[in-house]
Amino acid sequence: MKRIYLLLLTGILSFSFYSCSTIKTAYDYDRTANFESYKTYSIDKEALNKLQLNDLDKNRIISEVTTQMNAKNFQLQEKESDLIISIHAMSKEHTDYNQSVGVGFGGWWPWMWGGINNTWVNQYEVGTLTFDIIDAKKNVLIWQGVSSGIMVENLESKAEQIQEAIQKAFENFPPEK
């Protein structure tokens, strides 16, 4: 019997940890842009310097964006590139409330008495990365990808979550027509 309860508890905890770490993405793009005409890109250093992130996270982001763009046959070019990638980051505090209620039997039959009421509050920082891809010649936004759900305070998994967030955001770049 204890084994069943242990398996049930393990399943519930696994599901709750999985659901807390889910990265969500969204994207939008200019339907009139000719994405096939773009071959090179650069990263907006000015926007990168304004990010309120540590250098480790900045380097992780640059590395993964470069990996994703190179995998799609775009070439990094510091000057006079076709595209400029501007990266933005933010975080906000998120609060989860969980509550359990129990009912017990006690006293003289058939009386029932109220049970246990427990409330757990979990506060944590959730990060969001936004990638603006700009046509360098026209200076117009042509694609935007947003990834949210990065657990900022979880230092053990933050690097993997940043990588996953960027991979998921760039799955839809360039968009298929």
GUNU-546694 format. One line per field, with one value per residue (C-alpha): residue number from 1; residue in one letter; x, y, z. Coordinates in steps of 0.1 Angstrom, whole numbers, plus 5000, padded with zeros to 4 digits. Layout:
BEGIN
i	(NUM|...)
aa	(A|...)
u	(X|...)
v	(Y|...)
w	(Z|...)
END
This chain:
BEGIN
i	(1|2|3|4|5|6|7|8|9|10|11|12|13|14|15|16|17|18|19|20|21|22|23|24|25|26|27|28|29|30|31|32|33|34|35|36|37|38|39|40|41|42|43|44|45|46|47|48|49|50|51|52|53|54|55|56|57|58|59|60|61|62|63|64|65|66|67|68|69|70|71|72|73|74|75|76|77|78|79|80|81|82|83|84|85|86|87|88|89|90|91|92|93|94|95|96|97|98|99|100|101|102|103|104|105|106|107|108|109|110|111|112|113|114|115|116|117|118|119|120|121|122|123|124|125|126|127|128|129|130|131|132|133|134|135|136|137|138|139|140|141|142|143|144|145|146|147|148|149|150|151|152|153|154|155|156|157|158|159|160|161|162|163|164|165|166|167|168|169|170|171|172|173|174|175|176|177)
aa	(M|K|R|I|Y|L|L|L|L|T|G|I|L|S|F|S|F|Y|S|C|S|T|I|K|T|A|Y|D|Y|D|R|T|A|N|F|E|S|Y|K|T|Y|S|I|D|K|E|A|L|N|K|L|Q|L|N|D|L|D|K|N|R|I|I|S|E|V|T|T|Q|M|N|A|K|N|F|Q|L|Q|E|K|E|S|D|L|I|I|S|I|H|A|M|S|K|E|H|T|D|Y|N|Q|S|V|G|V|G|F|G|G|W|W|P|W|M|W|G|G|I|N|N|T|W|V|N|Q|Y|E|V|G|T|L|T|F|D|I|I|D|A|K|K|N|V|L|I|W|Q|G|V|S|S|G|I|M|V|E|N|L|E|S|K|A|E|Q|I|Q|E|A|I|Q|K|A|F|E|N|F|P|P|E|K)
u	(5000|5029|5044|5012|5011|5048|5043|5013|5032|5062|5038|5022|5055|5070|5039|5041|5078|5073|5044|5064|5093|5074|5088|5060|5067|5049|5060|5047|5061|5055|5036|5050|5087|5107|5126|5144|5163|5181|5214|5234|5227|5243|5235|5225|5254|5237|5206|5228|5247|5214|5203|5202|5217|5251|5278|5273|5236|5245|5271|5246|5221|5245|5259|5225|5212|5243|5239|5202|5209|5239|5218|5194|5223|5225|5260|5271|5284|5293|5287|5262|5242|5207|5192|5198|5188|5178|5175|5154|5150|5128|5116|5087|5077|5052|5031|5015|4989|4982|4956|4945|4914|4906|4875|4877|4854|4855|4835|4804|4790|4775|4791|4817|4841|4860|4894|4928|4932|4967|4978|5013|5026|5054|5070|5097|5110|5100|5121|5111|5133|5122|5140|5133|5146|5149|5154|5187|5182|5146|5150|5117|5107|5100|5099|5095|5098|5090|5099|5087|5089|5126|5131|5155|5164|5170|5208|5212|5188|5188|5215|5194|5162|5178|5189|5155|5138|5159|5155|5117|5115|5136|5117|5095|5122|5122|5084|5070|5047)
v	(5000|5024|5016|5028|5060|5066|5060|5084|5111|5107|5110|5141|5158|5149|5164|5196|5201|5194|5219|5246|5244|5245|5271|5289|5305|5327|5345|5369|5382|5405|5385|5407|5402|5380|5358|5340|5371|5374|5356|5374|5387|5406|5409|5444|5450|5482|5463|5434|5458|5472|5438|5435|5400|5387|5380|5342|5345|5370|5346|5317|5337|5348|5313|5297|5324|5320|5282|5285|5310|5291|5259|5278|5288|5324|5339|5361|5394|5423|5451|5456|5425|5418|5413|5427|5406|5427|5407|5418|5402|5407|5389|5392|5376|5348|5334|5300|5291|5255|5244|5211|5203|5171|5158|5134|5114|5116|5119|5097|5083|5097|5130|5145|5172|5196|5186|5201|5231|5238|5265|5267|5298|5295|5327|5327|5348|5339|5352|5361|5365|5385|5383|5411|5405|5436|5442|5462|5481|5492|5493|5475|5447|5416|5388|5386|5355|5354|5327|5328|5305|5305|5298|5326|5316|5279|5281|5244|5244|5280|5274|5245|5265|5294|5270|5254|5288|5300|5267|5268|5305|5299|5268|5291|5313|5318|5313|5290|5306)
w	(5000|5008|4974|4957|4976|4969|4931|4932|4950|4926|4896|4910|4918|4884|4867|4888|4881|4844|4842|4860|4836|4803|4779|4759|4725|4701|4669|4643|4610|4581|4555|4527|4535|4511|4536|4508|4499|4533|4536|4564|4599|4627|4664|4677|4701|4715|4725|4739|4761|4776|4787|4825|4824|4836|4810|4813|4802|4774|4760|4762|4743|4716|4712|4708|4684|4663|4663|4652|4625|4611|4610|4588|4564|4575|4578|4607|4593|4616|4591|4563|4570|4556|4590|4625|4655|4685|4717|4747|4781|4811|4842|4865|4897|4895|4924|4926|4952|4961|4986|5001|5021|5040|5058|5087|5109|5146|5178|5181|5150|5127|5134|5110|5117|5094|5081|5074|5052|5040|5016|4999|4983|4958|4944|4917|4888|4853|4824|4788|4758|4728|4694|4669|4634|4614|4577|4579|4546|4554|4592|4595|4619|4598|4624|4662|4684|4721|4746|4782|4812|4819|4856|4864|4899|4891|4884|4877|4848|4836|4809|4794|4796|4778|4750|4748|4747|4718|4699|4703|4693|4661|4650|4631|4615|4586|4584|4557|4532)
END
